Amino acid sequence: MSLEAVCGKNPINHVGKLYNILGTELSREIINRGQGDIVEAHVKLSSQIGRPITDPWVNSIELIPANNVNFESFKNIAEEVSNERLSKEIFIELRKRLIAGEVQVL
């Protein structure tokens, strides 16, 4: 969720739009890989002027585990997904999907 509307924003370089969509995708992928051990994943991405889009100023991920789950069973999932999804290739692919209308924005 973002505090700013993403519809109509430039899909090539509007960091707020890209981070909003990427944060949602990160959360979903973390939960999927958690295979029931992770109930919720909250991702916060924030940019800083002059910083590369692939290197957010803030990349905070909060995980809510299922009851009686050992943290060791999923602690690396969030870091793995984040490292995979914050690559130049993923941003290029995301931009293409946005331009093609393949990504739902709210």
C-alpha positions in Angstrom: 0.0 0.0 0.0 1.2 3.5 -0.8 0.1 6.8 0.5 0.2 8.1 -3.1 -1.9 7.1 -6.1 0.2 5.3 -8.7 -2.3 5.4 -11.6 -1.1 7.8 -14.3 2.4 8.0 -13.0 5.3 7.4 -15.3 6.1 3.7 -15.3 9.7 4.2 -16.4 11.1 6.4 -13.6 8.4 7.2 -11.0 10.1 5.5 -8.0 6.9 5.7 -5.9 5.0 3.8 -8.5 7.7 1.2 -9.0 8.3 0.7 -5.3 4.6 0.4 -4.5 4.2 -2.4 -7.0 7.5 -4.1 -6.2 6.7 -4.0 -2.4 3.4 -5.8 -3.1 5.1 -8.4 -5.2 7.9 -8.9 -2.6 5.3 -9.5 0.1 3.4 -12.0 -2.0 6.5 -13.9 -3.0 7.8 -14.0 0.6 4.5 -15.4 1.8 4.4 -18.0 -1.0 7.9 -19.2 -0.3 7.1 -19.3 3.4 4.7 -22.2 2.7 2.4 -21.4 5.5 5.1 -20.5 8.0 4.7 -16.7 7.2 1.2 -15.3 7.7 2.0 -11.7 6.7 4.9 -9.8 5.1 5.0 -6.0 5.3 7.5 -4.4 2.9 8.6 -0.7 3.1 10.7 0.7 0.4 11.9 4.3 0.3 14.1 6.1 -2.2 16.6 8.9 -1.8 17.5 11.5 -4.4 20.6 10.4 -6.3 20.4 6.8 -5.1 20.0 4.0 -7.6 16.5 2.6 -7.8 17.9 -0.9 -7.1 19.4 0.3 -3.8 16.5 1.7 -1.7 17.4 4.1 1.1 15.0 2.0 3.3 14.2 -1.7 2.6 12.3 -2.9 5.7 10.6 -6.2 5.8 8.4 -7.2 8.8 7.3 -10.9 9.0 4.4 -12.2 11.0 4.9 -15.9 11.5 2.2 -18.6 12.0 1.7 -19.9 15.5 4.4 -22.2 16.8 6.7 -21.7 13.9 10.5 -21.7 14.5 12.0 -18.4 13.2 15.0 -20.4 11.8 12.7 -22.1 9.3 12.1 -18.9 7.4 14.5 -16.1 8.4 16.4 -16.1 5.2 13.4 -16.1 2.8 12.8 -12.3 3.1 16.5 -11.5 2.4 16.6 -13.9 -0.6 13.5 -12.6 -2.2 14.6 -9.0 -1.6 18.0 -9.5 -3.1 16.5 -11.3 -6.1 13.8 -8.7 -6.8 15.9 -5.5 -6.3 17.9 -6.1 -9.5 18.2 -4.0 -12.6 16.7 -6.8 -14.7 13.6 -7.0 -12.5 13.0 -3.3 -12.8 13.3 -3.5 -16.5 10.9 -6.4 -16.6 8.5 -4.6 -14.2 8.5 -1.5 -16.5 7.7 -3.6 -19.5 4.8 -5.3 -17.7 3.5 -1.9 -16.6 3.6 -0.4 -20.1 1.9 -3.6 -21.5 -0.9 -3.2 -18.9 -0.1 -6.5 -17.3 0.1 -5.2 -13.7 -2.9 -4.0 -11.8 -2.4 -0.7 -10.1 -4.6 0.9 -7.5 
